[in-house]
Amino acid sequence: MLLGNPSHLKHFIDLDKRLMGLDPGTKTIGIALSDTSLKVATPLLTLRRTKFKDDAAKIGELIEENRIGGFIIGLPLNMNGTEGPRCQSIRQLQKNLEGYFDIPACFWDERLSTVAVTRTLLEADASRKRRAEVVDKMAAAYILQGALDSM
């Protein structure tokens, strides 16, 4: 489900820029990147959350290194489509990012993204340790790819 329209981001970012997908959790933020043609999402890293200022500094480095022109942020809606307390925290994260970076953002419904990625990793016979290491950044790529596909 689309919350905001990521295709509008195409009009606000330069042609050589990428989108950054974020899967914010309470302890980590999964981060993925698109290619410059905005067709393919690739998992990048899992950022262990600390103080917001430190997290923003790391995200800022990634923005510079990867020529980021916009954010797609996973919004954890309830299964019935309503917003719960986690959505408030994600919306606050977006507002905080907006205070640091002059980059457009939109939300993408992330329901079941972690479940889908975990299932894929289980089918690939990934160990529990390996799944824990990659699930957040892969969920970010799953979220970002959904938004890219909708464009």
N, C-alpha and C positions, 0 to 999 in steps of 0.2 A: 504494500500500500504506500502511496506517495503522500508525503506531508510537505507541502511546498512543492515546487516543481524544479527538479534539478536541471531540466533543459534550459531554464532561465539563466542558469549559471554560465552557459555557453556564451551568452551575450555580454557577460560582465568580466570574462577573463581573456587575457591575451592568447593568441593562437599557439604560442610555444609553451604555455603553462599546463600544469597538471592539476588534478584534484587530489586532495588528501581525504581518505576515509578514516573516520574515528569510531571505535567501538569502546566507549567509556564504561568502565566498571568501577567498583568502589576501591579496588586495589591496583588496577592496571588500566592502561588505555591501549587497545590494539590499534595499530596504525598501518594503513595500506596506501598505495599510490596508484594513480592511473597513468597510462601512457599519455603523450601529448595529443594524440588523436582522440582521446577520451573514449576509448573502446575497451581496454583491458585493464583490470585491477590486479595488482600484485601485492601480496603481504610484504610489509617492510620490517616492523619490529613491534615488540610489546614493551611499552614504557611503564615501569613500576612507578606508581603515583607517590609523590611526596607533597611538598608545599606547592600550591598552584603556581607561584612565581617561578619555582625551579622547573616545573612541568612546562610552563609557557616558554621558558628559555630554551629547553630542549626542542620543543615544537618549532620555535623560531629558527633554530639552527637547521632543522629539517626543511622548513619552508624555503630558506635561502639556498640550501644545497640542492634541492629538487625542483626549484622554480614552481612553487605551489600558487595557484590562482583562486582556489576555493576549497571549502570544506563540505563533506557529506558526513553528517553526524548521525549515528544510530540512535533512534529513540525507542526505548523499551516499553511499548504499549502493552496493556493487558490483553489477554486473548480475546476479550469482547470489544477491543478497539478503544477503550477508555484509557485515560492517563492516570497513572498511580504516582506515588511519592518519588520513585526513581526518575520519572519524566521531569519532575520539577528540578531535580538535581542536574539532569542533563541540560535542561534549558538554561540553568544558571551557569553551567560550564560554557555554553555557547555565548552567553552575555559576557562572561569573563574573557573569553577568547577575543570577542569583538572589541573589548577594551584594549587589548594588546596588539591586535593585527587588523589592518584594513583589508580584510579578505571576506568576500561573500560566503555565506553558508546556508545550507538547508538541511532539514531533518529527513531521515529515511526510516521507515518502519522496520525495526530489527527483530520483530518477533520470530523466535525459533532459529535465528541465525547461528547461535552457538550450538544448538541441538543438531542442526544440519551439518555443521562443520565437524562436530564430535562424531557423528555417525559416519561421515566420510573417513575420518581418521581411524575409527574402529574397523571399518571395512578394509583399510589399508594395513591393518594389523599393527598400528603404531602403539608403542608402549605407553603406559599411563604417564610416565615422566615426559615422554616426547609430546604427548597430547597437551599436557599442562604447559609446555614451553611454547607451543605454536597456536593454540586454539584462539587466543585473543586477536593476534594479527591476521589469522585466517578468517575469523569472523568479520574483522574490519574489511578485508578484501571481498567477502561475500556481500556485505552491506553495500560497499562501493560499486561492485559489479551490478547489483540490482538497480542502483541509480543510473549507472552508465547505460545499461540495457534499456531503460525507460526513455533515454534521450533519443 
